């Protein structure tokens, strides 16, 4: 069965996906959405990561990007089951020990509900401001993932000796509640798919239309098999925007809408191509409409997935 999760509204407000009502929303809205996700069977809630947005991109991306650790920690206290995903943390912007301290604490406080989603990043000025080599961000991410594997493991004194980062005999408590924090790698470029195949416990494609996704999944699995990796990998997908029922307003031509049975039939195609978890997004004009959509999906669509 395919499980389903969602990126939180409000915490990131790119014009690509934010709804108008989110501009005036805040903590109470995030809490309401998190509680609805918990109540209606969502596997995870996700929060994005940007430190600062340059003026040249602010019109499209906005400058509203909540910190994922702070946001997910805030919601962890209001929930007890739903997992907490960084989608995605640009971990190359920070030293691995700094990242490990924050996310280990989040996993500890939430009782082991963290999924660490990581990505290379794409905003050059952000890297430059923080003194990180933008041109080498892929190589930086590769080593950072290796360092985080050590730093988020069970050892109080983790050890990593690499080209850019080296640490040993430095203790960090608390440890994560999970023995192994899942690392899901985001991105759909050839380098990102390879990174997910070789280093990830999961893959978070970024914008692959469903007609191209099957080929990407086959490449992912082939790379993994060729490397002799036998552990299973969680394959994800971001679905089209959804609206359960007849919307009665313009939800856009690319939005999937209709009866719960029809939506489920369409979404089952993801499972047929090898997807294990889908990230869903609902069109909405208010927080109430969003949580109503989440409830309808969880009670009427999900049972048919």
Backbone as CSV, one residue per row, in Angstrom:
resi,resn,N_x,N_y,N_z,CA_x,CA_y,CA_z,C_x,C_y,C_z
1,UNK,0.839,-1.198,0.000,0.000,0.000,0.000,0.875,1.250,0.000
2,UNK,0.494,2.231,-0.781,1.208,3.501,-0.841,0.777,4.362,0.343
3,UNK,1.759,4.907,1.091,1.437,5.836,2.170,1.489,7.258,1.626
4,UNK,0.947,8.193,2.392,0.844,9.564,1.897,1.263,10.548,2.977
5,UNK,1.952,11.585,2.544,2.357,12.666,3.424,2.159,13.984,2.711
6,UNK,2.543,15.075,3.369,2.367,16.374,2.722,3.366,17.385,3.252
7,UNK,3.698,18.328,2.383,4.459,19.485,2.825,3.509,20.437,3.522
8,UNK,3.967,20.991,4.628,3.156,21.934,5.380,2.901,23.209,4.579
9,UNK,1.717,23.800,4.717,1.512,25.133,4.172,2.210,26.162,5.056
10,UNK,2.145,27.395,4.693,2.556,28.539,5.522,4.073,28.646,5.663
11,UNK,4.761,27.519,5.983,6.182,27.585,6.321,7.076,27.894,5.128
12,UNK,6.619,27.708,3.919,7.345,28.181,2.736,6.305,28.686,1.746
13,UNK,6.575,29.847,1.150,5.520,30.489,0.366,5.980,30.895,-1.026
14,UNK,6.629,29.957,-1.698,6.956,30.153,-3.101,5.675,30.349,-3.901
15,UNK,5.743,31.211,-4.910,4.573,31.431,-5.757,4.231,30.203,-6.592
16,UNK,5.116,29.215,-6.636,4.828,27.987,-7.372,3.686,27.201,-6.749
17,UNK,3.495,27.371,-5.426,2.499,26.513,-4.784,1.713,27.161,-3.640
18,UNK,2.158,28.271,-3.089,1.454,28.843,-1.937,0.076,29.364,-2.336
19,UNK,-0.896,29.155,-1.474,-2.238,29.688,-1.689,-2.327,31.092,-1.077
20,UNK,-3.198,31.960,-1.599,-3.271,33.341,-1.078,-3.522,33.432,0.429
21,UNK,-4.302,32.528,0.982,-4.639,32.629,2.414,-3.420,32.425,3.314
22,UNK,-2.373,31.789,2.793,-1.212,31.490,3.624,-0.441,32.747,4.027
23,UNK,-0.569,33.820,3.250,0.214,35.027,3.526,-0.085,35.599,4.907
24,UNK,-1.318,35.467,5.362,-1.693,36.004,6.673,-1.766,34.929,7.751
25,UNK,-1.332,33.724,7.432,-1.433,32.609,8.378,-0.209,32.560,9.289
26,UNK,-0.295,31.715,10.324,0.797,31.643,11.283,0.795,30.366,12.086
27,UNK,1.312,30.407,13.315,1.490,29.194,14.115,0.216,28.392,14.356
28,UNK,-0.909,29.061,14.629,-2.143,28.317,14.893,-2.591,27.530,13.665
29,UNK,-2.333,28.078,12.492,-2.701,27.366,11.263,-1.819,26.141,11.073
30,UNK,-0.531,26.283,11.344,0.365,25.135,11.265,-0.064,24.044,12.244
31,UNK,-0.428,24.435,13.455,-0.885,23.459,14.442,-2.143,22.730,13.979
32,UNK,-3.071,23.472,13.414,-4.323,22.857,12.956,-4.055,21.850,11.841
33,UNK,-3.160,22.194,10.923,-2.837,21.288,9.818,-2.115,20.048,10.353
34,UNK,-1.189,20.244,11.277,-0.467,19.103,11.847,-1.419,18.154,12.569
35,UNK,-2.343,18.704,13.312,-3.308,17.859,14.029,-4.235,17.136,13.062
36,UNK,-4.590,17.794,11.957,-5.411,17.126,10.945,-4.635,15.986,10.292
37,UNK,-3.360,16.211,10.036,-2.531,15.150,9.450,-2.450,13.952,10.388
38,UNK,-2.262,14.223,11.661,-2.198,13.165,12.670,-3.508,12.383,12.710
39,UNK,-4.619,13.094,12.615,-5.931,12.461,12.750,-6.337,11.652,11.530
40,UNK,-5.793,12.008,10.358,-6.310,11.423,9.118,-5.278,10.573,8.383
41,UNK,-4.333,10.014,9.139,-3.487,8.956,8.604,-2.314,9.377,7.760
42,UNK,-1.963,10.655,7.767,-0.806,11.087,6.986,0.463,10.503,7.605
43,UNK,1.360,10.034,6.758,2.589,9.409,7.234,3.582,10.434,7.747
44,UNK,3.642,11.591,7.095,4.613,12.608,7.506,4.121,14.005,7.164
45,UNK,4.735,14.966,7.841,4.636,16.385,7.525,6.025,16.864,7.158
46,UNK,6.129,17.751,6.162,7.442,18.181,5.685,7.593,19.692,5.755
47,UNK,8.825,20.117,6.009,9.166,21.538,6.056,10.439,21.769,5.261
48,UNK,10.475,22.886,4.525,11.588,23.196,3.626,12.701,23.944,4.343
49,UNK,13.777,24.240,3.604,14.951,24.866,4.205,15.585,25.880,3.257
50,UNK,15.550,27.141,3.653,16.395,28.186,3.062,16.797,29.128,4.180
51,UNK,18.039,29.565,4.161,18.523,30.490,5.183,18.167,31.924,4.816
52,UNK,18.353,32.297,3.549,18.080,33.666,3.104,17.886,33.664,1.599
53,UNK,16.957,34.491,1.138,16.614,34.558,-0.281,17.091,35.892,-0.858
54,UNK,17.863,35.882,-1.940,18.319,37.141,-2.533,17.166,37.906,-3.176
55,UNK,17.335,39.213,-3.268,16.286,40.054,-3.842,15.872,39.612,-5.235
56,UNK,16.827,39.133,-6.032,16.506,38.774,-7.419,15.517,37.618,-7.499
57,UNK,15.428,36.809,-6.459,14.526,35.661,-6.457,13.321,35.841,-5.550
58,UNK,13.306,36.915,-4.763,12.266,37.067,-3.746,10.866,37.192,-4.347
59,UNK,10.753,37.768,-5.530,9.433,37.900,-6.142,8.786,36.563,-6.410
60,UNK,9.575,35.588,-6.841,9.038,34.261,-7.140,9.046,33.343,-5.924
61,UNK,10.127,33.391,-5.156,10.273,32.452,-4.039,9.699,32.982,-2.742
62,UNK,9.535,34.296,-2.629,9.222,35.007,-1.389,10.391,34.843,-0.416
63,UNK,10.319,35.520,0.708,11.346,35.352,1.733,10.790,34.609,2.950
64,UNK,9.605,34.034,2.811,8.988,33.264,3.904,9.467,31.823,3.822
65,UNK,10.429,31.483,4.644,10.934,30.113,4.748,11.246,29.859,6.219
66,UNK,10.327,29.198,6.899,10.535,28.889,8.312,11.709,27.910,8.458
67,UNK,12.400,27.989,9.567,13.458,27.025,9.829,12.838,25.642,10.057
68,UNK,13.326,24.603,9.368,12.655,23.303,9.494,12.797,22.667,10.869
69,UNK,13.950,22.791,11.503,14.109,22.170,12.823,13.182,22.835,13.840
70,UNK,13.154,24.166,13.835,12.279,24.879,14.762,10.811,24.547,14.488
71,UNK,10.434,24.515,13.213,9.040,24.258,12.847,8.612,22.848,13.222
72,UNK,9.426,21.865,12.849,9.064,20.476,13.137,9.113,20.178,14.629
73,UNK,10.013,20.814,15.361,10.042,20.632,16.815,8.784,21.196,17.459
74,UNK,8.361,22.356,16.978,7.132,22.985,17.465,5.934,22.051,17.270
75,UNK,5.881,21.408,16.104,4.751,20.538,15.799,4.886,19.165,16.451
76,UNK,6.109,18.772,16.770,6.306,17.477,17.433,5.579,17.424,18.769
77,UNK,5.561,18.554,19.466,4.924,18.586,20.783,3.405,18.512,20.688
78,UNK,2.860,18.797,19.512,1.406,18.785,19.338,0.911,17.513,18.658
79,UNK,1.831,16.598,18.350,1.487,15.361,17.655,2.194,14.204,18.347
80,UNK,1.795,12.990,17.999,2.430,11.848,18.636,2.783,10.720,17.702
81,UNK,2.300,10.768,16.470,2.504,9.651,15.541,3.148,10.075,14.239
82,UNK,2.660,11.158,13.634,3.073,11.545,12.283,4.580,11.832,12.253
83,UNK,5.239,11.363,11.192,6.679,11.575,11.074,6.987,13.004,10.619
84,UNK,8.230,13.414,10.835,8.649,14.801,10.635,9.795,14.812,9.627
85,UNK,9.534,15.335,8.441,10.464,15.266,7.314,10.998,16.647,6.956
86,UNK,12.298,16.765,6.808,12.870,17.962,6.196,12.887,17.725,4.690
87,UNK,12.131,18.532,3.971,12.036,18.346,2.521,12.260,19.681,1.818
88,UNK,13.528,19.919,1.473,14.707,19.191,1.937,15.613,20.149,2.693
89,UNK,16.430,19.570,3.590,17.430,20.362,4.286,18.653,20.518,3.390
90,UNK,19.093,21.745,3.215,20.306,22.002,2.429,21.478,21.855,3.392
91,UNK,21.823,20.611,3.689,22.754,20.331,4.777,24.178,20.780,4.467
92,UNK,24.502,21.001,3.199,25.827,21.479,2.857,26.106,22.901,3.302
93,UNK,25.065,23.629,3.708,25.260,25.003,4.172,25.824,25.069,5.584
94,UNK,25.833,23.951,6.286,26.213,23.950,7.692,27.200,22.823,7.977
95,UNK,28.008,22.995,8.999,28.902,21.915,9.399,28.054,20.725,9.852
96,UNK,28.470,19.490,9.515,27.662,18.323,9.878,27.388,18.186,11.372
97,UNK,28.318,18.607,12.224,28.069,18.500,13.654,26.978,19.456,14.117
98,UNK,26.888,20.622,13.473,25.816,21.564,13.791,24.472,20.977,13.366
99,UNK,24.440,20.437,12.156,23.215,19.803,11.659,22.825,18.615,12.527
100,UNK,23.812,17.786,12.879,23.523,16.597,13.679,22.976,16.968,15.054
101,UNK,23.542,17.999,15.669,23.051,18.422,16.983,21.574,18.789,16.920
102,UNK,21.205,19.573,15.899,19.822,20.036,15.783,18.861,18.881,15.501
103,UNK,19.200,18.042,14.514,18.268,16.994,14.111,18.259,15.818,15.091
104,UNK,19.382,15.542,15.743,19.374,14.516,16.786,18.466,14.933,17.932
105,UNK,18.519,16.208,18.285,17.646,16.716,19.348,16.184,16.599,18.931
106,UNK,15.878,16.951,17.682,14.510,16.822,17.177,14.043,15.369,17.239
107,UNK,14.885,14.438,16.823,14.482,13.031,16.856,14.285,12.561,18.292
108,UNK,15.169,12.992,19.184,15.059,12.635,20.600,13.761,13.169,21.203
109,UNK,13.481,14.434,20.949,12.292,15.057,21.541,10.993,14.499,20.969
110,UNK,11.029,14.068,19.711,9.807,13.590,19.060,9.602,12.090,19.236
111,UNK,10.505,11.425,19.922,10.350,9.988,20.110,10.686,9.175,18.879
112,UNK,11.598,9.687,18.054,12.069,8.915,16.896,11.238,9.067,15.648
113,UNK,10.780,10.281,15.373,9.897,10.484,14.219,10.554,11.265,13.073
114,UNK,11.846,11.511,13.159,12.531,12.289,12.122,12.798,11.466,10.872
115,UNK,12.569,12.076,9.720,13.114,11.619,8.441,13.932,12.787,7.906
116,UNK,15.219,12.578,7.707,16.103,13.654,7.250,16.161,13.644,5.738
117,UNK,15.437,14.571,5.132,15.519,14.756,3.692,16.591,15.778,3.378
118,UNK,17.476,15.459,2.435,18.609,16.336,2.128,18.635,16.648,0.639
119,UNK,19.189,17.820,0.306,19.333,18.216,-1.083,20.510,19.146,-1.255
120,UNK,20.909,19.340,-2.507,22.125,20.103,-2.809,21.931,21.603,-2.697
121,UNK,20.697,22.095,-2.903,20.468,23.536,-2.905,20.668,24.133,-4.287
122,UNK,20.147,25.362,-4.472,20.226,25.970,-5.805,20.410,27.481,-5.794
123,UNK,20.456,28.111,-4.620,20.539,29.569,-4.550,21.994,29.973,-4.286
124,UNK,22.648,30.478,-5.318,24.084,30.747,-5.233,24.431,31.756,-4.144
125,UNK,23.667,32.848,-4.060,23.976,33.881,-3.071,23.896,33.357,-1.637
126,UNK,23.027,32.404,-1.417,22.878,31.805,-0.092,24.177,31.094,0.310
127,UNK,24.738,30.349,-0.628,25.999,29.654,-0.379,27.126,30.652,-0.153
128,UNK,27.186,31.669,-1.012,28.271,32.641,-0.908,28.237,33.380,0.425
129,UNK,27.038,33.744,0.883,26.915,34.474,2.143,27.403,33.645,3.324
130,UNK,27.242,32.317,3.225,27.631,31.430,4.315,29.018,30.832,4.114
131,UNK,29.705,31.267,3.072,31.079,30.827,2.848,31.214,29.404,2.352
132,UNK,30.221,28.917,1.605,30.235,27.550,1.085,30.374,27.605,-0.434
133,UNK,31.184,26.717,-0.991,31.466,26.687,-2.428,30.242,26.188,-3.193
134,UNK,29.570,27.108,-3.880,28.359,26.745,-4.621,28.664,25.785,-5.762
135,UNK,29.761,26.008,-6.466,30.096,25.182,-7.625,30.371,23.734,-7.223
136,UNK,30.811,23.518,-5.980,31.155,22.176,-5.508,30.095,21.621,-4.556
137,UNK,28.878,22.171,-4.630,27.873,21.803,-3.633,27.499,20.323,-3.700
138,UNK,27.569,19.697,-4.869,27.271,18.271,-4.958,28.275,17.433,-4.195
139,UNK,29.564,17.737,-4.373,30.606,17.010,-3.654,30.517,17.279,-2.159
140,UNK,30.197,18.531,-1.799,30.026,18.865,-0.383,28.880,18.048,0.219
141,UNK,27.782,17.943,-0.511,26.637,17.177,-0.008,27.001,15.706,0.154
142,UNK,27.722,15.149,-0.815,28.099,13.735,-0.721,28.850,13.458,0.583
143,UNK,29.850,14.296,0.879,30.596,14.058,2.115,29.765,14.385,3.346
144,UNK,28.925,15.413,3.245,28.092,15.770,4.392,27.160,14.621,4.776
145,UNK,26.605,13.932,3.783,25.744,12.778,4.086,26.538,11.708,4.822
146,UNK,27.756,11.445,4.356,28.592,10.448,5.042,28.873,10.872,6.485
147,UNK,29.199,12.154,6.664,29.484,12.663,8.007,28.250,12.589,8.891
148,UNK,27.075,12.881,8.329,25.842,12.828,9.106,25.466,11.406,9.490
149,UNK,25.779,10.444,8.637,25.539,9.045,8.994,26.256,8.717,10.300
150,UNK,27.505,9.197,10.402,28.260,8.960,11.625,27.702,9.779,12.780
151,UNK,27.465,11.057,12.532,27.083,11.969,13.612,25.673,11.718,14.129
152,UNK,24.826,11.067,13.335,23.470,10.734,13.768,23.328,9.263,14.146
153,UNK,24.447,8.564,14.225,24.422,7.165,14.624,24.324,7.013,16.130
154,UNK,24.544,5.801,16.622,24.348,5.541,18.057,25.501,5.989,18.945
155,UNK,26.660,6.324,18.357,27.842,6.598,19.170,27.809,8.001,19.781
156,UNK,28.109,8.070,21.065,28.193,9.371,21.732,29.352,10.200,21.175
157,UNK,30.413,9.519,20.772,31.587,10.176,20.195,31.740,9.708,18.746
158,UNK,30.997,10.288,17.823,31.064,9.836,16.436,32.400,10.211,15.805
159,UNK,32.726,9.515,14.732,34.001,9.769,14.058,33.800,9.822,12.552
160,UNK,34.357,10.864,11.941,34.375,10.988,10.487,35.676,11.674,10.098
161,UNK,36.394,11.069,9.188,37.651,11.643,8.699,37.537,11.766,7.192
162,UNK,37.228,12.973,6.712,37.007,13.183,5.294,37.848,14.319,4.744
163,UNK,37.577,14.649,3.489,38.331,15.698,2.811,38.014,17.077,3.380
164,UNK,36.738,17.314,3.702,36.308,18.639,4.167,36.026,18.689,5.662
165,UNK,35.572,17.563,6.197,35.175,17.523,7.595,35.907,16.383,8.307
166,UNK,36.361,16.659,9.502,37.008,15.627,10.297,36.670,15.868,11.766
167,UNK,36.187,14.827,12.423,35.905,14.953,13.855,35.992,13.592,14.518
168,UNK,36.475,13.585,15.733,36.478,12.418,16.616,36.705,12.923,18.031
169,UNK,36.383,12.086,18.997,36.550,12.438,20.409,35.760,13.685,20.809
170,UNK,34.659,13.918,20.099,33.759,15.031,20.414,32.379,14.443,20.662
171,UNK,31.938,14.521,21.921,30.687,13.874,22.284,29.470,14.754,22.054
172,UNK,28.386,14.118,21.614,27.115,14.810,21.425,25.991,13.974,22.026
173,UNK,25.378,14.496,23.049,24.146,13.946,23.592,23.109,15.065,23.599
174,UNK,21.829,14.774,23.411,21.258,13.431,23.315,21.492,12.812,21.935
175,UNK,21.471,11.489,21.906,21.494,10.773,20.638,20.080,10.729,20.070
176,UNK,19.952,10.480,18.766,18.605,10.277,18.208,17.914,9.090,18.881
177,UNK,16.611,9.146,18.947,15.854,8.021,19.484,15.920,6.814,18.554
178,UNK,16.015,7.063,17.254,16.117,5.981,16.282,17.556,5.483,16.207
179,UNK,17.702,4.179,16.056,19.044,3.616,15.877,19.651,4.087,14.562
180,UNK,18.801,4.235,13.539,19.260,4.740,12.245,18.223,5.742,11.738
181,UNK,18.604,6.998,11.681,17.713,8.024,11.148,17.630,7.854,9.632
182,UNK,16.429,7.696,9.053,16.329,7.565,7.600,16.784,8.843,6.900
183,UNK,17.588,8.681,5.860,18.040,9.801,5.037,17.427,9.635,3.650
184,UNK,16.574,10.580,3.285,15.974,10.586,1.958,16.629,11.690,1.140
185,UNK,17.091,11.343,-0.039,17.813,12.289,-0.883,16.862,12.888,-1.904
186,UNK,16.845,14.231,-1.965,15.957,14.929,-2.883,16.656,15.319,-4.173
187,UNK,15.848,15.461,-5.229,16.359,15.940,-6.501,16.149,14.941,-7.617
188,UNK,16.080,15.451,-8.847,15.817,14.596,-10.000,16.886,14.682,-11.081
189,UNK,17.953,15.429,-10.844,19.060,15.466,-11.796,19.761,14.112,-11.794
190,UNK,20.531,13.803,-12.832,21.290,12.544,-12.809,22.157,12.385,-11.573
191,UNK,22.796,13.478,-11.124,23.639,13.396,-9.929,22.809,13.110,-8.691
192,UNK,21.624,13.728,-8.593,20.773,13.512,-7.424,20.241,12.088,-7.380
193,UNK,19.854,11.548,-8.520,19.353,10.172,-8.564,20.464,9.202,-8.177
194,UNK,21.663,9.459,-8.672,22.799,8.610,-8.304,23.072,8.701,-6.803
195,UNK,23.037,9.916,-6.266,23.271,10.106,-4.833,22.215,9.347,-4.015
196,UNK,20.968,9.442,-4.433,19.907,8.725,-3.734,20.134,7.221,-3.794
197,UNK,20.523,6.740,-4.956,20.732,5.305,-5.130,21.860,4.789,-4.257
198,UNK,22.952,5.543,-4.169,24.151,5.058,-3.490,24.201,5.409,-2.008
199,UNK,23.513,6.491,-1.609,23.646,6.971,-0.237,22.337,7.061,0.532
200,UNK,21.215,6.920,-0.130,19.940,7.199,0.508,19.189,5.982,0.993
201,UNK,18.355,6.228,2.001,17.341,5.253,2.403,16.033,5.514,1.665
202,UNK,15.960,6.668,1.015,14.781,7.037,0.256,15.152,8.051,-0.805
203,UNK,14.273,8.198,-1.791,14.464,9.176,-2.865,13.236,10.069,-2.932
204,UNK,13.482,11.384,-2.963,12.432,12.395,-3.073,12.574,13.105,-4.415
205,UNK,11.911,12.615,-5.455,12.009,13.310,-6.740,11.451,14.722,-6.646
206,UNK,11.944,15.579,-7.498,11.567,16.989,-7.430,10.978,17.402,-8.768
207,UNK,9.672,17.287,-8.881,9.014,17.804,-10.073,8.958,16.867,-11.266
208,UNK,9.273,15.593,-11.085,9.160,14.661,-12.202,7.686,14.425,-12.534
209,UNK,7.252,14.718,-13.773,5.881,14.334,-14.139,5.745,12.823,-14.139
210,UNK,4.549,12.354,-13.895,4.387,10.908,-13.712,4.781,10.116,-14.953
211,UNK,4.657,10.717,-16.155,5.014,9.971,-17.355,6.519,9.752,-17.484
212,UNK,7.321,10.502,-16.729,8.777,10.323,-16.763,9.320,9.625,-15.513
213,UNK,8.477,9.431,-14.550,8.944,8.939,-13.264,9.375,7.480,-13.319
214,UNK,8.661,6.659,-14.081,8.971,5.228,-14.122,10.396,4.990,-14.611
215,UNK,10.823,5.742,-15.613,12.184,5.590,-16.138,13.208,5.974,-15.078
216,UNK,12.928,7.058,-14.344,13.824,7.481,-13.269,13.932,6.413,-12.177
217,UNK,12.806,5.809,-11.831,12.817,4.775,-10.793,13.645,3.577,-11.232
218,UNK,13.505,3.200,-12.475,14.285,2.064,-12.981,15.773,2.367,-12.946
219,UNK,16.147,3.609,-13.273,17.566,3.988,-13.199,18.051,3.946,-11.760
220,UNK,17.243,4.464,-10.860,17.591,4.445,-9.440,17.862,3.020,-8.961
221,UNK,16.966,2.116,-9.262,17.096,0.741,-8.803,18.260,0.025,-9.482
222,UNK,18.500,0.353,-10.739,19.622,-0.257,-11.453,20.962,0.185,-10.855
223,UNK,21.084,1.487,-10.575,22.309,1.993,-9.956,22.552,1.328,-8.606
224,UNK,21.483,1.147,-7.862,21.592,0.535,-6.530,22.019,-0.935,-6.657
225,UNK,21.414,-1.640,-7.595,21.758,-3.043,-7.786,23.193,-3.201,-8.282
226,UNK,23.600,-2.333,-9.197,24.961,-2.405,-9.730,26.009,-2.157,-8.653
227,UNK,25.633,-1.377,-7.633,26.550,-1.108,-6.528,26.506,-2.187,-5.456
228,UNK,25.655,-3.179,-5.648,25.566,-4.279,-4.699,24.805,-3.946,-3.436
229,UNK,23.965,-2.919,-3.488,23.185,-2.516,-2.314,21.869,-3.285,-2.334
230,UNK,21.641,-4.068,-1.295,20.455,-4.929,-1.284,19.340,-4.416,-0.382
231,UNK,19.642,-3.426,0.478,18.601,-2.897,1.360,17.525,-2.194,0.536
232,UNK,16.271,-2.276,0.964,15.204,-1.581,0.230,15.358,-0.074,0.331
233,UNK,14.837,0.637,-0.643,14.843,2.095,-0.646,13.411,2.582,-0.796
234,UNK,13.054,3.622,-0.061,11.713,4.193,-0.139,11.653,5.178,-1.303
235,UNK,10.851,4.871,-2.298,10.714,5.716,-3.480,9.505,6.626,-3.296
236,UNK,9.712,7.916,-3.477,8.638,8.881,-3.314,8.197,9.489,-4.625
237,UNK,7.140,10.285,-4.558,6.658,11.054,-5.702,5.840,12.221,-5.177
238,UNK,5.926,13.337,-5.869,5.046,14.470,-5.581,3.919,14.416,-6.598
239,UNK,2.696,14.287,-6.126,1.567,14.159,-7.041,1.161,15.516,-7.612
240,UNK,0.276,15.455,-8.567,-0.385,16.661,-9.034,-1.167,17.283,-7.876
241,UNK,-1.475,18.564,-7.968,-2.367,19.177,-6.977,-3.709,18.443,-7.003
242,UNK,-4.336,18.325,-5.824,-5.560,17.535,-5.689,-6.699,18.373,-5.134
243,UNK,-7.921,17.966,-5.486,-9.122,18.482,-4.834,-10.127,17.346,-4.789
244,UNK,-10.502,16.944,-3.580,-11.443,15.836,-3.420,-12.853,16.361,-3.609
245,UNK,-13.563,15.811,-4.601,-14.921,16.247,-4.888,-14.962,17.243,-6.040
246,UNK,-16.131,17.872,-6.214,-16.316,18.889,-7.254,-15.965,20.246,-6.656
247,UNK,-14.949,20.932,-7.143,-14.472,22.136,-6.458,-15.432,23.319,-6.476
248,UNK,-16.105,23.543,-7.585,-16.981,24.717,-7.646,-16.220,26.022,-7.777
249,UNK,-14.934,25.948,-7.990,-14.106,27.132,-8.243,-12.915,26.698,-9.086
250,UNK,-12.227,27.638,-9.661,-11.149,27.321,-10.595,-9.919,26.841,-9.833
251,UNK,-9.681,25.535,-9.873,-8.523,24.965,-9.172,-7.340,24.744,-10.107
252,UNK,-7.476,25.178,-11.361,-6.377,25.041,-12.309,-6.485,23.766,-13.123
253,UNK,-6.057,23.846,-14.359,-6.263,22.715,-15.274,-5.404,21.499,-14.931
254,UNK,-4.339,21.704,-14.181,-3.470,20.570,-13.835,-3.849,19.894,-12.526
255,UNK,-4.873,20.389,-11.871,-5.318,19.799,-10.610,-6.178,18.570,-10.884
256,UNK,-5.914,17.500,-10.149,-6.775,16.327,-10.217,-7.927,16.519,-9.245
257,UNK,-9.147,16.449,-9.740,-10.320,16.576,-8.880,-11.344,15.538,-9.296
258,UNK,-12.311,15.329,-8.410,-13.360,14.366,-8.720,-13.688,13.506,-7.524
259,UNK,-14.358,12.412,-7.774,-14.806,11.535,-6.698,-13.608,10.874,-6.021
260,UNK,-13.766,10.477,-4.775,-12.671,9.776,-4.099,-12.196,8.540,-4.862
261,UNK,-13.131,7.798,-5.423,-12.760,6.591,-6.164,-11.939,6.926,-7.396
262,UNK,-12.317,8.002,-8.097,-11.578,8.389,-9.304,-10.175,8.875,-8.956
263,UNK,-10.069,9.663,-7.882,-8.748,10.132,-7.469,-7.864,8.963,-7.058
264,UNK,-8.431,8.041,-6.302,-7.646,6.886,-5.862,-7.174,6.062,-7.047
265,UNK,-8.039,5.889,-8.037,-7.656,5.118,-9.222,-6.487,5.776,-9.940
266,UNK,-6.516,7.104,-10.030,-5.420,7.829,-10.675,-4.132,7.708,-9.865
267,UNK,-4.244,7.831,-8.555,-3.048,7.811,-7.708,-2.454,6.415,-7.568
268,UNK,-3.267,5.388,-7.764,-2.727,4.029,-7.696,-1.680,3.771,-8.766
269,UNK,-1.702,4.573,-9.825,-0.687,4.418,-10.875,0.719,4.632,-10.337
270,UNK,0.839,5.474,-9.308,2.158,5.676,-8.709,2.667,4.392,-8.069
271,UNK,1.806,3.733,-7.321,2.201,2.467,-6.721,2.568,1.430,-7.761
272,UNK,1.846,1.419,-8.877,2.112,0.444,-9.938,3.499,0.615,-10.537
273,UNK,4.041,1.839,-10.496,5.373,2.061,-11.073,6.485,1.944,-10.037
274,UNK,6.129,1.584,-8.799,7.158,1.337,-7.802,7.318,2.411,-6.749
275,UNK,6.357,3.325,-6.642,6.399,4.379,-5.634,5.848,3.843,-4.312
276,UNK,6.512,4.187,-3.212,6.081,3.735,-1.893,5.356,4.807,-1.093
277,UNK,5.695,6.078,-1.343,5.016,7.165,-0.631,4.769,8.323,-1.589
278,UNK,3.583,8.888,-1.493,3.239,10.041,-2.313,3.104,11.275,-1.428
279,UNK,3.611,12.377,-1.923,3.434,13.655,-1.243,2.316,14.400,-1.957
280,UNK,1.261,14.690,-1.220,0.064,15.284,-1.816,-0.036,16.765,-1.429
281,UNK,-0.674,17.525,-2.277,-0.931,18.941,-2.012,-2.351,19.238,-2.474
282,UNK,-3.113,19.936,-1.636,-4.514,20.221,-1.931,-4.694,21.689,-2.257
283,UNK,-5.491,21.985,-3.255,-5.910,23.357,-3.515,-6.901,23.773,-2.431
284,UNK,-6.766,25.012,-1.968,-7.650,25.467,-0.893,-7.699,26.977,-0.862
285,UNK,-8.804,27.507,-0.327,-8.970,28.956,-0.189,-8.903,29.408,1.265
286,UNK,-8.732,28.467,2.171,-8.656,28.796,3.589,-8.075,27.603,4.329
287,UNK,-7.678,27.838,5.577,-7.205,26.721,6.382,-8.301,25.684,6.568
288,UNK,-9.515,26.128,6.778,-10.615,25.190,6.988,-10.833,24.323,5.765
289,UNK,-10.774,24.927,4.583,-10.945,24.127,3.365,-9.799,23.125,3.234
290,UNK,-8.594,23.529,3.590,-7.464,22.603,3.519,-7.658,21.427,4.464
291,UNK,-7.986,21.688,5.717,-8.149,20.580,6.660,-9.355,19.713,6.308
292,UNK,-10.386,20.308,5.716,-11.516,19.509,5.221,-11.065,18.593,4.083
293,UNK,-10.225,19.108,3.193,-9.679,18.299,2.111,-8.817,17.156,2.651
294,UNK,-8.018,17.458,3.657,-7.188,16.422,4.268,-8.047,15.324,4.880
295,UNK,-9.124,15.727,5.540,-10.027,14.757,6.139,-10.697,13.901,5.071
296,UNK,-11.149,14.539,3.991,-11.788,13.797,2.913,-10.818,12.815,2.264
297,UNK,-9.583,13.253,2.100,-8.588,12.369,1.500,-8.327,11.174,2.413
298,UNK,-8.116,11.452,3.698,-7.782,10.387,4.618,-8.897,9.373,4.811
299,UNK,-10.131,9.830,4.782,-11.258,8.937,5.071,-11.889,8.320,3.811
300,UNK,-11.794,9.046,2.674,-12.498,8.592,1.480,-11.600,8.144,0.337
301,UNK,-10.402,8.716,0.239,-9.500,8.353,-0.863,-8.495,7.307,-0.409
302,UNK,-7.837,7.555,0.723,-6.751,6.691,1.169,-7.124,5.204,1.284
303,UNK,-8.333,4.866,1.744,-8.665,3.454,1.837,-8.622,2.716,0.496
304,UNK,-8.692,3.459,-0.609,-8.686,2.844,-1.936,-7.300,2.846,-2.572
305,UNK,-6.300,3.340,-1.847,-4.956,3.352,-2.414,-4.284,1.970,-2.327
